[in-house]
Each structure stands twice: as structure tokens, then as C-alpha cells.
Amino acid sequence: MSENLSPARDGDSPRREEEAGETGFSPGPRHIRGARDLTTGPIFNTLVVFALPTLAANILMSMNGSINSIWVAHFLGDAALAATANANIIMFLMFSVIFGFGMAANVVVGQAFGRGDIESARYAFGTAVGFCLGLTFVIALAGFLWSEHILATLSTPPEVFRLAKAYLHYTFLGLPAGMMFIMLMSGLRGGGDAMTPLYFIFLSMLLDVSLNPVFIIGIGPAPAMGIAGSAFAHAISNYLSVAAMIAYIYWRDLPLRLRGAEWRYLRPDPALLKVVAARGVPMGIQMVIMSLSTLVIVGFVNREGTTTAAAFAAAQQIWNYLQMPAMAIGGAVSSMAAQNIGAGKWDRVEQTTLVAVGFSLLISAVLIALITLFERPILALFLEGGGHAIEIGAHMMNIVNWSYLIFAAVMVMFGTMRANGVVLAPLVILTVSLFFVRIGFYYLSYPVIGVDGLWWSFTISTLVALILGWLYYRFSNWREIRIKVNAPPLAS
């Protein structure tokens, strides 16, 4: 395995001598059974076919969480719902790290597929899975044993402490399955397969929302476990869905399955792990940064009183869905660009970025327009008290919503650069824009325009991220980075 940093021209790529020979021919993903070739065909059609299943998967995962929250609130009340919120903060931090490794594996696997190098794809994927699986078991055990200390560190209110501890115990037990789910989805998408993850996310959602009431209140032979039943149901659904996905991968003989001597790829290779971790950790930190910035904003909002805080909480529910197209298209671009970078098709990388920006802007604009048209009825779903809270929510949404157009373009550029392993620059840009610019603008503008300064800080900070991102995308040497993974020879 080597990470080659060398200058390159558009259309050039380093080639594996073992495969390229004197002709420089790369077999490409179209010659790999079960892989989807993202390096040929109409770019727009390929992008749409790949991005829509990813978007649908994101929506299903959000709906899953929302429905489970409804079950908990309906059967167990507000204290139980608050307990799940405390536990979910912890689990989000855990999954951020795993998600980062999954995205890094997606990039390395995608580039290997682009070169037509299936063995190196399996090698990189095996190392990422082997390391993350071992790390997750350690985290799960430590979290299970030290749940009380973790919740105490978060200053969990006494009335929800016991409930949060019970919920967190079973959540940690389900962590390995959740990790495998993320890694398998990332690997499959790196190989151009966005449909298989969607199938099994749908299966997991069906199992989860069905089993939640069964174990919460005890239906049939199932014990009544209370709030622990919700976490237990989620863990069971993840284990069953992951097992079904693995069986499906082997039944269909999909490219990333390991057989025979290839099982040794699960033993992490330190050199390859260094390459994956150098990209995975910053990607995970990006998610943490975005979450921490939201927590800071929540603190500012709470100063404005309960009505404004309730309106902001309702708007957040809508914004979660509003950002999904940009996230899905950014992820699709990353997979597409990775394969094309591996194949040396830099012209197609640039064209994919332009097409994706246009498509992301279009779908985001349509969604924003629809939400704006029906914003009051939508807000009323979350604000049963109505009245002034809905007016405040509509006002802040009219200012903030359109910033997601800018966000859409930023996610596409970051997705393209991520496809070549560039992760530190996006991390720095997000940190500067979400903390220094957003918070700075809020403090400077608040004496002049009041709380509107907080709402306008979303647009200003996202605009700064766009400008800095474009300058880096246009003028830096990120295209010259080369990630080359060569699988070691296997004994026959």
C-alpha cells in the first residue's frame, strides 16, 4: 500500500503497474461483477439514480428516529423522552467517529473500483471494518460499564438519570451492529451500489418501529421493559438487518464479500489504517463541529424565552429534512468522483461537480419553496399552542431557509474534494464559518437588529463557507493528491 503525492494533469492518474502493463489500461468497475460503473454514461442520469436512493435512506433513518420518539413519549411520557435525548447525544458522538471511517473507506474503495482493482477495494474495506469492529466492541463494553459516569458528566437531570441509564445500556449493546451497518453501506456505495443499503435500511426501520411497542409495554411473550425496550428493539432490528444484509451480499456475490484467504484483510494493516484514519477522523470531527455549533445556537435561542425556543425547535425539525437533499447529493458526488479519480477521468470529475451543484440547487429550491408556501400548517404540527410561536417560527424560517441553497453548493464541493481524501480544509472552513463567523456576526449585529442577527448569521456563515470552499476548490493543489492502495499478494 502506498500513498503517492505527486503532481498530475487533468485526465492523468497514477496506475498500478501490475494491472496497467505497458498499455496503461485500467479494467474499470464495469468489468467487476455486481459493481455499478459511475465512470461512464450520462452524468445527470447517473447522479439522479445514485443520489435518490441515498436521499430516501436518509429520510427513512430520520423517520425511524421520529417514530420511535413518538412511541416513547406516548407510552412513557416526557421524562422518558428526555432520557432518550440525553443518551442519543452520547451515541451521536460515538457514531460520528465510525461514520468518518465509513466515509474514508467509501473514498478508498471507490478509487480502487475506478481503477478496476477489486482486491485492493476488499483490502481497504477489510482493514476499515476490522479496525472499527474491534474499536466498537471496546467502546460498547466501556460504555455499558461506565454509563452512570458518562451521564453524570453530562449533568443529566436526576428525574431522567435512571431512565437514561437503562436506555443507554441496551444502546451500547447494539453499537457493533450499528457500526457494521454504517461500514457496509459506505463500502457498497463506494462500489456504486446505492440500492442495497436502501433495502436494508427499510427493513431495519420496519423492524424497529414494529418492535418498539412490543418491548416497551410487553406484547405477547415479550417482557415489558419500559424505556429499555425501545433501545433493545433498536439493537435487535440492527442485528437482524445487518445479518440479512451480509447474507444478501454473499447470496448475490457482491464485490466486497471476503472468501478464503481474503479473510485476513480484516486484520488491520497499520500503514493502510493510517491513510484511512487520517481521513476518517477529520470527517467524524466535521459532524461533531456541526452538532456543537447547533448546541451553541440553542443556548442563544434560549435567552429569547420559551416561545422563541419552541419555535426554533419546530423549525429545526423542518431544517433537518431541508438539508437532506444536499447531504445525499454530496455523498453521491463523493462516490462518483472517487471512481472517476481512480479511473483518471478528471474532466468527468469536474463535469460531475457542476452538474451536481445545479441539481442540488434545483431540488433544494423546490423544497424550500414548498415549505415556504405551507410553513404555517407545517409549524402547527409541532406547535400545538399555535399563535405567536408560529409567527416567530415563520419569520425565522423565511430568513434561514434560503441559506440551504448555499449549503447545497458547499456540500457538493466538499463531496468532490473528499473523494480525493481532502478532509482537513473542509474541517477548517466549517469550523471558521460555524463558530467564528456565525457567533461573531450574532454578537456584532444583535445590538442593531436583535434576534434577527441570529437568523441572518446562518446565511452569512454559510456564504463565507461557500466562498472559502470555492477558493480552495479552484486554486489549491487538492487534485494532485494521490491515494493508492495495493492489496498484498494472497497465498493460493
NORMODA-V446624 format. One record per residue. N is the residue number from 1. SS is DSSP state (H for helix, E for strand, C for the rest). PHI is phi in whole degrees, -180 to 180 (NA if undefined). Layout:
N:SS:PHI  N:SS:PHI
//
This chain:
1:C:NA  2:E:-144  3:C:-114  4:C:-100  5:E:-105  6:C:-147  7:C:-61  8:C:-147  9:C:-101  10:C:-56  11:C:93  12:C:-97  13:C:-158  14:C:-67  15:C:-123  16:C:-78  17:H:-63  18:H:-64  19:H:-99  20:H:-76  21:C:61  22:C:-82  23:C:-85  24:C:75  25:C:-76  26:C:-114  27:C:-62  28:C:78  29:H:-68  30:H:-67  31:H:-96  32:C:-103  33:C:-62  34:C:90  35:C:-96  36:C:-100  37:C:-81  38:C:-101  39:C:-102  40:C:-135  41:C:87  42:C:-60  43:H:-64  44:H:-63  45:H:-62  46:H:-63  47:H:-64  48:H:-64  49:H:-62  50:H:-85  51:H:-78  52:H:-63  53:H:-62  54:H:-66  55:H:-63  56:H:-61  57:H:-63  58:H:-63  59:H:-65  60:H:-62  61:H:-65  62:H:-68  63:H:-63  64:H:-59  65:H:-63  66:H:-65  67:H:-65  68:H:-63  69:H:-65  70:H:-65  71:H:-60  72:H:-63  73:H:-64  74:H:-69  75:H:-88  76:H:-121  77:C:97  78:H:-66  79:H:-63  80:H:-67  81:H:-64  82:H:-64  83:H:-64  84:H:-65  85:H:-64  86:H:-63  87:H:-67  88:H:-68  89:H:-61  90:H:-64  91:H:-67  92:H:-62  93:H:-64  94:H:-64  95:H:-71  96:H:-61  97:H:-64  98:H:-65  99:H:-60  100:H:-62  101:H:-65  102:H:-63  103:H:-67  104:H:-64  105:H:-63  106:H:-57  107:H:-66  108:H:-65  109:H:-64  110:H:-61  111:H:-65  112:H:-64  113:H:-62  114:H:-61  115:C:-84  116:C:76  117:C:-103  118:H:-68  119:H:-66  120:H:-69  121:H:-63  122:H:-65  123:H:-63  124:H:-66  125:H:-65  126:H:-62  127:H:-62  128:H:-63  129:H:-67  130:H:-60  131:H:-67  132:H:-67  133:H:-65  134:H:-63  135:H:-62  136:H:-67  137:H:-63  138:H:-65  139:H:-63  140:H:-62  141:H:-66  142:H:-64  143:H:-64  144:H:-64  145:H:-77  146:C:-113  147:H:-57  148:H:-61  149:H:-67  150:H:-64  151:H:-66  152:H:-66  153:H:-63  154:C:-82  155:C:55  156:C:-63  157:C:-56  158:H:-56  159:H:-70  160:H:-115  161:H:-60  162:H:-63  163:H:-66  164:H:-64  165:H:-64  166:H:-62  167:H:-67  168:H:-69  169:H:-56  170:H:-75  171:H:-65  172:H:-65  173:H:-65  174:C:-88  175:H:-59  176:H:-58  177:H:-66  178:H:-63  179:H:-64  180:H:-61  181:H:-59  182:H:-63  183:H:-66  184:H:-64  185:H:-62  186:H:-65  187:H:-64  188:H:-63  189:H:-67  190:H:-61  191:C:-87  192:C:89  193:C:-106  194:C:-100  195:H:-82  196:H:-58  197:H:-57  198:H:-63  199:H:-56  200:H:-87  201:H:-67  202:H:-63  203:H:-61  204:H:-62  205:H:-64  206:H:-60  207:H:-64  208:H:-65  209:H:-69  210:H:-79  211:H:-81  212:H:-55  213:H:-66  214:H:-60  215:H:-91  216:H:-71  217:H:-105  218:C:80  219:C:-107  220:C:66  221:C:-77  222:C:-70  223:C:-74  224:C:-82  225:C:-104  226:C:66  227:H:-65  228:H:-62  229:H:-64  230:H:-66  231:H:-67  232:H:-65  233:H:-62  234:H:-65  235:H:-65  236:H:-61  237:H:-64  238:H:-67  239:H:-64  240:H:-66  241:H:-69  242:H:-65  243:H:-61  244:H:-65  245:H:-66  246:H:-63  247:H:-61  248:H:-65  249:H:-61  250:H:-76  251:H:-64  252:C:-87  253:C:53  254:C:-70  255:C:-58  256:C:-86  257:C:-67  258:C:-110  259:C:-137  260:H:54  261:H:-65  262:H:-67  263:H:-61  264:H:-68  265:H:-63  266:H:-70  267:C:-81  268:C:-57  269:C:-88  270:H:-57  271:H:-67  272:H:-68  273:H:-61  274:H:-62  275:H:-65  276:H:-67  277:H:-67  278:H:-62  279:H:-103  280:H:-69  281:H:-63  282:H:-61  283:H:-65  284:H:-66  285:H:-64  286:H:-57  287:H:-64  288:H:-64  289:H:-60  290:H:-63  291:H:-70  292:H:-64  293:H:-64  294:H:-65  295:H:-62  296:H:-64  297:H:-63  298:H:-59  299:H:-61  300:H:-66  301:H:-64  302:H:-60  303:C:-68  304:C:-88  305:C:107  306:H:-64  307:H:-64  308:H:-66  309:H:-63  310:H:-66  311:H:-63  312:H:-67  313:H:-61  314:H:-67  315:H:-63  316:H:-60  317:H:-58  318:H:-74  319:H:-65  320:H:-58  321:H:-79  322:H:-66  323:C:-85  324:H:-62  325:H:-58  326:H:-64  327:H:-66  328:H:-67  329:H:-69  330:H:-61  331:H:-67  332:H:-65  333:H:-62  334:H:-60  335:H:-67  336:H:-64  337:H:-65  338:H:-61  339:H:-63  340:H:-71  341:H:-66  342:H:-61  343:C:-84  344:C:77  345:C:-97  346:H:-70  347:H:-60  348:H:-70  349:H:-60  350:H:-64  351:H:-65  352:H:-61  353:H:-62  354:H:-64  355:H:-62  356:H:-66  357:H:-61  358:H:-62  359:H:-66  360:H:-65  361:H:-63  362:H:-64  363:H:-67  364:H:-69  365:H:-63  366:H:-63  367:H:-65  368:H:-63  369:H:-62  370:H:-65  371:H:-66  372:H:-63  373:H:-66  374:C:-118  375:H:-64  376:H:-68  377:H:-61  378:H:-67  379:H:-63  380:H:-65  381:H:-66  382:H:-104  383:C:-116  384:C:-65  385:C:-69  386:C:67  387:C:59  388:H:-63  389:H:-61  390:H:-66  391:H:-64  392:H:-64  393:H:-62  394:H:-64  395:H:-64  396:H:-67  397:H:-68  398:H:-62  399:H:-87  400:H:-82  401:C:-51  402:C:-73  403:H:-66  404:H:-74  405:H:-67  406:H:-65  407:H:-57  408:H:-61  409:H:-68  410:H:-62  411:H:-64  412:H:-68  413:H:-62  414:H:-63  415:H:-63  416:H:-67  417:H:-67  418:H:-62  419:C:-63  420:C:-107  421:C:81  422:C:-89  423:C:-129  424:H:-70  425:H:-62  426:H:-59  427:H:-63  428:H:-64  429:H:-62  430:H:-64  431:H:-62  432:H:-62  433:H:-73  434:H:-80  435:H:-108  436:H:-66  437:H:-72  438:H:-64  439:H:-69  440:H:-61  441:H:-63  442:H:-59  443:H:-67  444:H:-73  445:H:-91  446:H:-58  447:H:-63  448:H:-95  449:H:-120  450:C:68  451:C:-66  452:H:-60  453:H:-61  454:H:-68  455:H:-67  456:H:-71  457:H:-64  458:H:-62  459:H:-67  460:H:-63  461:H:-67  462:H:-69  463:H:-65  464:H:-63  465:H:-62  466:H:-64  467:H:-64  468:H:-64  469:H:-63  470:H:-67  471:H:-61  472:H:-69  473:H:-62  474:H:-82  475:H:-116  476:C:-85  477:C:-99  478:H:-62  479:H:-71  480:H:-83  481:E:-71  482:C:-128  483:C:-110  484:E:-127  485:C:-113  486:C:-115  487:C:-67  488:C:-71  489:C:-65  490:C:-103  491:C:-69  492:C:-76
//
